[in-house]
Amino acid sequence: MELPAVNLKMILLVHWLLTTWGCLQFSGSYAWANFTVLALGVWAVAQRDSIDAISMFLGGLVATIFLDIIHLSIYYPRHSFSDTGHFGAGMAILSLLLKPFSCCLVYHMYRERGGEFQLHTGFHGPSRERSAYQTIDSPEVPSDPFAGPEGKGHTPQGY
């Protein structure tokens, strides 16, 4: 499936508008978390070749998905509220619903910039890098690890 070509500036603009409107109902930690991530997005726009900037923006978007779920579930008003409150809550929910799609688009941009998703936990089998290790069934015989410098062709130096 081919992802549509969307500019990073458009993603930022949409989330900025939705976050601003969401702040009509929710403020404080909701605003801090989302505007901080949008600042990382501005950094990613400013440095077009930076893998760090786009990866920080992507990580921030993923984090704010969870933070928004928690924030909305705790601070969503249970009693009736004004039309402005309904509108702000609706925009915050719409922003939350659009974030996974935005994460897919930003991940595609991350891959275009040369980023790789490398997760080596050790559970998926042995690593392919073998430069630092010696196999057990190695044909070469290791030297005596307890031999002093005399046994290795070195002469001891006096002090």
N, C-alpha and C positions, 0 to 999 in steps of 0.2 A: 504494500500500500504506500503510495507516494504522499508525503506530507505536503500541504500547500506552502508556497513560498511566502512567509510572513516576515515582515521586518521587525526587528527587536524593538524599535521605537514604537511600533503599533501595539505590541504586547504591553510595553510600559505605559502607554497612554490609556489603554483600556483598564489596566489594573489600577492606575492612578485615579481615574474617574470613579471606578467602583469603590475603591478604598475611601476616597474623599466623601462619597455619598454614604458609605457604610459608617463613617465617623459621625453622621448625624444622629445615629442611635447608639453606637458603641464608640467609646473613646478610651484613652489611657493605653493599656497594654495592646489592644487591637491596633491602634494607630501607630504605636512605636514599632511593633513587629513588622507591620506591612510597609510603612514608610522607610524603615531601615533596609528591607529587601529591595524596595524600589530604588534606593540610593545605590545598592550594589548593581542593579540593572543599569543605572546611569553610568556607572564605572565600566560596565561591559560594553556599553555603546561608545564611550569615549576611547577605550582601548580595544580596537577591533580585532587585533591579533592575539590578545591575551587569553590564554586558556584559564588562568587563575580567576580572572574577572567573571567569565561566563560560568565557570564551575561554582564559584561562590554564589552567584545569582541563582543557579539551578538548585544548589543545596538550600538556599534561603527560601525558595519557592516551596520546596518539599517540606521544609520545617514549618512554614506558615500554614500549610494545609492542616497539619496536626494541631498547631496552635489555634487556628481559626475554629476548628471543630470544638476544641476545649472551651475557647472563649465564648462561642455562640451557645454552647450547651449550658454554660454557667450563667451568663449574663443576659440571655434572651428573656425579655419580660413575660411573665406568666399572665399578667392582667392586661386589660385593654390599654392601648396607647394610641397616640394621635396618628394622623395620616402621614406626617413626616416621619414618625417612628416606624410605621409600616414600610415606607419607602426605603429608609436607611437600612432596616433589617433585611429587606428584599435584595438590596444591592450588595450587602455583605454576603448573603447566601449565594447570589449569582457569581460574585467574585470567587467564592469557595468552589463553586461548581466548575468554573472555567480554569482554575489553577492546574488540575491534572493535564488538561489539553495543552496549556501553556508550558508545562514541564516537558511534554513530548516535543514541542516545537523548539524549546531552548536546548533540550538534549540533542536534537538534530543539529542545531547551530554549534553546539559544543563539539560534536563529531566532525563538523566541517572545519572547525578551527584546529583540528589535529588532536583533540583529546581522546583518550581511551578510558574505558571503564575497566579498571584492573582491581579485582578483588581476590586476593590470594590468602585464603584462610587456612590452607593446609588440609582441609577436609575433602578436597576434590581430587586428591591423588598427589603424586610426587611433583615437585617443581621441575621445570625443564632446565633451570640453571644449575649446573653441576660443577662450576669452577672452584667452589670452596670446599667440596667434599670429595672423599676418596671412597670408592666402592669397596665392599668387603672382599670380593673375589678379584682383587686387583692382581695382575701378574707381577708387578714390581714389588720387591721385598723392601719394606721400610727399614731405614737405618735404625740402629739401636738408640732409643731416645735417652738412655741413661749414660751413654758414652760421653766422656768429657771432651774438651777440645783437643786433647792429645790423641785420641782415637780417630779424629777426623782430619788429621794432617795438619793441625795447627800447633804451634808451639806456645807454651804458656809465657806470658809476659810478666816480668816482675815489676813491683811498684817501687 
